[in-house]
Amino acid sequence: MLPRKDLFDLPEGVIYLDGNSLGVLPKSVEERVAETITAEWGQQLIRGWNKCGWMDLPDKVGDRIGVLIGAAPGTVTMGDTLSIKVYQALDAALKLRPDRKVILSDCGNFPTDLYMAQGLVQTIAKGHEIRTPAPDGVADAISEDVTVVILTEVDYSTGRRHNMAEITAKAHAAGALMIWDLAHSAGAFTVKLAECEADFAVGCTYKYLNSGPGGPAFIYVRPDLINDIQPALSGWLGHEAPFAFDLDYRPGMTIQRMRVGTPPILQLAALDAALDVWDGVEMEDVRNKCLALGDLFIAEVEARCPDLTLQTPREHDQRGSQISFAFEHGYAAMQAVIAHGVIGDFRAPNTMRFGITPLYLDEGDMIAAAEVIEKVMKEEMWRDPQYNVRSAVT
Ligand SMILES: *Cc1c(COP(=O)(O)O)cnc(C)c1O
């Protein structure tokens, strides 16, 4: 049952409400990475690729992630960062619908997803247009000229959640393809990718899946589409036979064609071990606990801090796992909150974000965190110049 705090290496005296940005270190990871370095890399050297299963690790780990996102074995692979996976999925979708020229996203999407789309549109230079209506207007903006709808299920800033099944069905009815970015979904709640027939999904693993900073991303392709996909990033490890060293690219016949280059073995080993914390966990329990903790946190903060304005929808089916509050001096206020042992983060222009990760948080943490936020607000600590110095990462 939850929480499973004992499985994590949490620093003393910290309440960590930023697992939506960088997950906590699972204890299993330390041992596994040490072993991968000393016993595998150190002793096996190049033999590790065959003897230690390194080459199969992206697909093996992909299958474990598949379990968490409702995808069948053999439909998810790992590698690179999420930005790259967005690019691959988007390019593949555009090639599947060459007669259409519209990419539909929303203005609440994470900027890199839009930046990658902008770069791709420039590179292929076929006159594609990117439309970004407000999140609640996306469903109505799906028209017969749309090539692909690309959305992040949960808004990284406000925590608002799209209805994945409904939007996917609407995209398909209009003849468009559907890409879901699950950065704030995988490991946060139940995702039913195959059931809603999404065409592509991508996501990162260093947030709710605790793989560590820069951990590899995942990509899912609907199995009946995979062999029609012409990979934009046609690297040798997506080749049908990388070690044939042919001079011409021939895509692999499975999800392996979405691989690019050499897999990051240390980070994949970290992720593989990090996924052990989900063994025996029911995602429904995680979700229910998350909503209950979120409700408690909202009630406690609203009662104590009248100057903070809730940005996250109160309705359970319309929110992900994080709770966000708007406050004009949010950056400095968050620095003060962090200095007092409660770690959340800030997203411009005015959002204070608090991630609720039930594997290592409980009711007592919610109340204690609200007390710290109350103290910062009542004492107007955000006025203190030391909390107004901007770091590169907010
Ligand atoms: C965190 C996040 C990213 C980050 O992309 P990287 O390439 O891993 O840096 C991209 N998209 C969304 C929606 C995110 O939440």
The ligand as an SDF file (V2000), in Angstrom:
LIG
                    3D

 15 15  0  0  0  0  0  0  0  0999 V2000
    9.2400   17.9500  -19.3980 C   0  0  0  0  0  0  0  0  0  0  0  0
    8.6560   18.0890  -20.7570 C   0  0  0  0  0  0  0  0  0  0  0  0
    9.4820   18.1080  -21.9030 C   0  0  0  0  0  0  0  0  0  0  0  0
   10.9750   18.0710  -21.7980 C   0  0  0  0  0  0  0  0  0  0  0  0
   11.5820   17.6510  -22.9770 O   0  0  0  0  0  0  0  0  0  0  0  0
   13.1170   17.1440  -22.9470 P   0  0  0  0  0  0  0  0  0  0  0  0
   13.4790   16.9400  -24.3440 O   0  0  0  0  0  0  0  0  0  0  0  0
   13.1370   15.8940  -22.1120 O   0  0  0  0  0  0  0  0  0  0  0  0
   13.9150   18.2080  -22.2900 O   0  0  0  0  0  0  0  0  0  0  0  0
    8.8610   18.1630  -23.1370 C   0  0  0  0  0  0  0  0  0  0  0  0
    7.5230   18.2070  -23.2650 N   0  0  0  0  0  0  0  0  0  0  0  0
    6.7000   18.2120  -22.1780 C   0  0  0  0  0  0  0  0  0  0  0  0
    5.2260   18.2620  -22.3640 C   0  0  0  0  0  0  0  0  0  0  0  0
    7.2490   18.1710  -20.9010 C   0  0  0  0  0  0  0  0  0  0  0  0
    6.4560   18.1990  -19.8310 O   0  0  0  0  0  0  0  0  0  0  0  0
  1  2  1  0
  2  3  1  0
  2 14  2  0
  3  4  1  0
  3 10  2  0
  4  5  1  0
  5  6  1  0
  6  7  2  0
  6  8  1  0
  6  9  1  0
 10 11  1  0
 11 12  2  0
 12 13  1  0
 12 14  1  0
 14 15  1  0
M  END
$$$$
